[in-house]
Amino acid sequence: MKKLVLTGAAGRLGSHLREPLSKMVDQLVSTDIAPSIGTLYPGESYIRADLASYDEVYEALEGAEMVVHFGAIADEAPFEQILGPNIIGAYNIWEAAYQHGARRIVYASSIHAVGMHPKQDCIGVDAPHRPDTFYGLAKCFGEDLGRMYWDKRGLEAVCLRILSCAPVTNTRALGSWLSYDDLIQLVTRAIDTPTTGFSIIYGVSNNDRAPVDNSAARFLGYRPKDNAEQFAPVTLAEADPANPSDVGQTLHGGPFASVSLGSSGLEAMSIKDDKKGN
């Protein structure tokens, strides 16, 4: 592949994707709204672009064969804040990609698109949308946008419903954890699979307690290697007693399912900022 665009390159997950993606292509164009993303990898360039600006997105995507779209507000927030980067931004990415003749978009969707489903249902990739927040609602929009652009315009999309990609610090993560190595494998398979059409796949490692069924997406070749069970003894020993009446513990969305609309879900998750430096 000659040119690939990565949005959200200054974010935590984007920081872990930049180096492996730079090795897959002749030219990696990383984008974000940050003034800088630090030292660039060989073959990488940086364009500062606001997802809510179609003109800036259009310029960044010129010549791209694929887009790995990880840019967004990565937490629940008031709808007015979500609207620009997460909803209008998604439209701008798909429309600009189509106008430039790109072949595929790999989209960082989220479990929060289906976050109000009970965990004991072990939902598959065909689970209907049931968002837990405005953030999750925006992910539903992105998935539906991807399906429509495939049906109407032939632009492929692989939507990665990521559960939780961060160090394990709570009991929910024993099922929802996606390691960084498995994240890289997941995105790589979404890029190098010859044809994908419109596809949804859960972003989760090979956890004994994984609460979702990824079997319908096996054709993508994603075979996660890591397992959060290694963290179970310490995590369970340090956890507060379980509360079966707490929807934050019983629904897929975790804390996002229990917060008020517009209120942060990440504040209750103790996520470590282990952004990769270079």
C-alpha positions in Angstrom: 0.0 0.0 0.0 1.3 3.4 -0.9 -0.6 5.7 1.4 -2.6 5.2 4.6 -4.1 7.9 6.8 -4.4 7.5 10.6 -6.7 9.9 12.5 -6.5 10.3 16.3 -2.7 9.9 16.0 -2.1 11.9 19.2 -4.4 9.7 21.3 -3.4 6.8 23.5 -4.5 4.1 21.0 -3.2 6.1 18.1 0.2 6.3 19.7 0.5 2.5 19.8 -0.6 2.2 16.2 1.7 4.7 14.5 4.9 2.6 14.4 3.3 -0.7 13.1 1.2 1.1 10.6 4.3 3.1 9.3 5.9 -0.3 8.6 3.0 -1.5 6.5 2.9 1.3 3.9 5.1 3.6 1.9 3.6 6.7 3.4 1.7 7.0 6.7 -0.1 10.3 7.2 -1.0 10.8 10.8 -3.5 13.5 11.7 -5.0 15.0 14.9 -5.8 18.4 16.3 -2.7 18.5 18.5 0.1 20.9 17.5 2.6 18.0 17.3 2.9 14.2 17.8 6.6 14.3 18.5 9.3 12.5 16.5 7.9 10.9 13.4 8.7 7.4 12.3 10.3 6.6 8.9 7.7 7.1 6.2 5.4 9.0 8.5 4.2 12.6 8.1 1.9 14.7 10.2 -1.0 16.9 9.2 -2.9 18.9 11.8 -6.6 18.6 10.9 -9.9 19.2 12.7 -12.3 16.3 12.0 -15.2 18.8 12.0 -13.8 20.7 9.1 -14.5 18.9 5.8 -11.9 20.9 3.9 -9.1 20.0 6.3 -10.2 16.3 6.3 -10.4 16.3 2.5 -6.9 17.7 2.2 -5.5 15.1 4.7 -7.1 12.2 2.8 -5.8 13.1 -0.7 -4.3 10.0 -2.3 -5.1 7.6 0.6 -6.0 4.0 -0.2 -7.3 3.4 3.3 -8.2 5.3 6.4 -7.8 4.1 10.0 -10.2 6.4 11.7 -9.5 6.5 15.5 -10.0 10.3 16.0 -12.9 11.4 18.3 -13.7 12.6 21.7 -13.0 9.4 23.6 -15.5 9.8 26.4 -19.1 10.7 27.1 -19.7 14.4 26.9 -22.7 16.7 26.2 -24.2 16.1 22.7 -23.0 19.6 21.5 -19.4 18.5 22.1 -19.8 15.1 20.6 -21.5 16.4 17.5 -18.5 18.0 15.8 -15.6 15.5 16.0 -17.6 12.3 16.5 -20.6 12.7 14.2 -19.9 15.4 11.7 -16.3 14.2 11.7 -17.3 10.6 10.8 -19.3 11.9 7.8 -16.4 14.1 6.7 -14.1 11.0 6.8 -16.4 8.8 4.8 -17.3 11.5 2.2 -13.7 12.6 1.7 -12.6 9.0 1.5 -15.2 8.3 -1.2 -14.4 11.5 -3.1 -10.7 10.5 -3.2 -11.4 6.9 -4.3 -10.2 5.2 -1.1 -10.9 1.5 -0.8 -11.7 1.0 2.9 -12.2 2.7 6.2 -11.1 0.9 9.5 -13.3 2.6 12.1 -12.7 2.6 15.9 -16.3 1.9 16.9 -17.0 0.8 20.5 -18.9 -1.6 22.8 -20.8 1.5 23.8 -22.8 1.3 20.5 -24.4 -1.8 22.2 -23.6 -0.9 25.8 -27.1 -1.4 27.2 -27.2 -5.1 26.4 -26.8 -7.4 29.4 -23.4 -9.0 29.6 -24.9 -12.5 30.2 -26.4 -12.3 26.7 -22.9 -12.8 25.1 -23.9 -10.8 22.1 -22.6 -11.3 18.6 -21.5 -8.9 15.9 -25.1 -8.7 14.7 -26.4 -7.4 18.0 -28.7 -4.4 17.3 -27.6 -1.0 18.4 -28.4 -0.1 22.0 -26.2 2.8 22.9 -25.4 3.7 26.5 -24.4 7.4 25.9 -24.2 10.2 23.3 -20.7 8.8 22.7 -22.2 5.4 22.0 -24.9 7.0 19.8 -22.1 8.6 17.7 -20.6 5.1 17.2 -23.9 3.8 16.0 -24.0 6.6 13.5 -20.5 5.7 12.3 -21.4 2.1 11.9 -24.6 2.9 10.0 -22.7 5.4 7.9 -20.2 2.7 7.0 -22.9 0.3 6.1 -24.7 2.9 3.9 -21.5 3.9 2.1 -20.8 0.2 1.4 -24.3 -0.4 0.2 -24.7 2.7 -1.9 -21.1 3.6 -2.9 -19.0 0.4 -2.6 -16.6 1.9 0.1 -15.6 -1.0 2.4 -15.7 -0.5 6.2 -14.5 -2.6 9.1 -16.0 -1.4 12.3 -14.0 -2.4 15.4 -16.2 -2.5 18.5 -13.5 -2.0 21.0 -14.4 -3.1 24.5 -11.6 -1.7 26.7 -8.0 -1.2 25.5 -6.1 -0.2 28.6 -4.2 -1.9 31.4 -6.5 -4.1 33.5 -7.5 -2.2 36.7 -11.0 -3.5 37.4 -13.1 -6.7 37.3 -14.9 -5.6 34.1 -11.6 -5.6 32.2 -11.1 -9.3 33.0 -13.6 -9.8 30.2 -13.3 -6.6 28.1 -9.5 -6.2 27.9 -7.9 -5.7 24.5 -4.1 -5.7 24.8 -2.1 -3.4 22.6 -0.5 -6.3 20.8 -4.0 -7.6 20.0 -5.1 -4.1 19.0 -2.3 -4.0 16.5 -3.1 -7.5 15.1 -6.8 -6.5 14.9 -6.1 -3.3 12.9 -3.6 -5.2 10.7 -6.1 -7.9 9.8 -8.7 -5.2 9.1 -6.2 -3.7 6.6 -4.7 -6.7 4.9 -7.8 -8.9 4.5 -8.3 -8.8 0.7 -12.1 -8.1 0.8 -14.2 -7.1 3.8 -17.4 -5.5 2.5 -19.0 -4.0 5.5 -17.9 -5.9 8.6 -18.2 -5.5 12.4 -15.7 -7.2 14.7 -15.3 -7.0 18.5 -12.0 -5.5 19.7 -11.3 -7.9 22.6 -8.4 -10.2 23.6 -8.7 -14.0 24.1 -10.1 -13.6 27.5 -11.6 -16.5 29.4 -14.4 -14.1 30.5 -15.0 -12.3 27.2 -18.7 -11.4 27.1 -19.1 -11.2 23.3 -19.1 -13.7 20.4 -16.7 -12.8 17.5 -17.2 -16.0 15.5 -19.1 -14.3 12.7 -16.0 -12.2 12.0 -13.4 -15.0 11.8 -13.0 -14.5 8.1 -10.9 -11.5 8.9 -8.2 -13.7 10.4 -8.1 -12.0 13.8 -6.9 -14.5 16.4 -6.1 -12.7 19.7 -3.3 -14.1 21.7 -3.5 -12.4 25.1 -5.8 -13.3 28.0 -6.7 -11.1 31.0 -7.1 -14.1 33.3 -3.4 -13.6 34.3 -4.6 -10.5 36.2 -7.6 -12.2 37.8 -6.1 -13.2 41.2 -4.9 -9.7 42.1 -7.9 -7.8 40.5 -10.5 -10.0 42.2 -8.7 -9.8 45.6 -8.7 -6.0 45.5 -12.2 -5.5 44.1 -15.2 -4.3 46.1 -18.0 -6.8 46.6 -20.1 -7.3 43.4 -23.5 -5.5 43.2 -25.9 -7.2 40.9 -28.3 -4.2 41.0 -25.5 -1.9 39.5 -26.0 -1.7 35.8 -22.4 -0.6 35.5 -21.5 -4.1 36.5 -24.2 -6.0 34.6 -24.4 -4.3 31.2 -21.8 -4.3 28.5 -21.2 -0.6 28.7 -19.9 -0.7 32.3 -19.7 2.7 33.9 -20.9 4.3 30.7 -24.2 2.5 31.2 -24.7 4.0 34.6 -23.6 7.6 34.1 -26.1 10.4 33.3 -26.1 11.4 29.6 -23.4 13.9 29.0 -21.3 13.0 32.1 -17.9 11.4 31.8 -17.7 7.6 31.9 -14.0 7.5 32.0 -13.8 9.2 35.4 -14.9 5.9 37.1 -12.6 3.7 35.2 -9.1 4.6 36.5 -7.5 4.3 33.1 -3.7 4.8 33.1 -2.3 7.2 30.5 0.3 4.8 29.0 0.6 6.6 25.7 3.5 5.3 23.7 6.4 7.7 23.3 9.0 7.7 20.5 
